[in-house]
């Protein structure tokens, strides 16, 4: 497990040693607070879980330094606006009733 940290591949995958240590620290904190692992690794060793999540491209640091996931089971449950469908695709009027269809008939 620690041998992966000595490899340049994991360092390059994350974008440098500082980013790697930041990613590990933040993800370990999340796991310690009860976050679910994103890989199926049967071990109580959280460091091994984090390393495997990185190696499988399940987690990364965004430009602001926050941990993000690439797990499709998470993103598949997001509403349409997250995928560029726009708010209009799922918007409802304030009263909660469906919007009336546009009437093109010129009476």
Secondary structure, DSSP 8 states (H G I E B T S, - for coil): -HHHHHSHHHHHHHTSHHHHHHHHHHHHHHHHTT---SS----S-HHHHHHHHHHTT-EEE-TTS-EEE--HHHHTTS-GGGGT--HHHH---TTSS----------
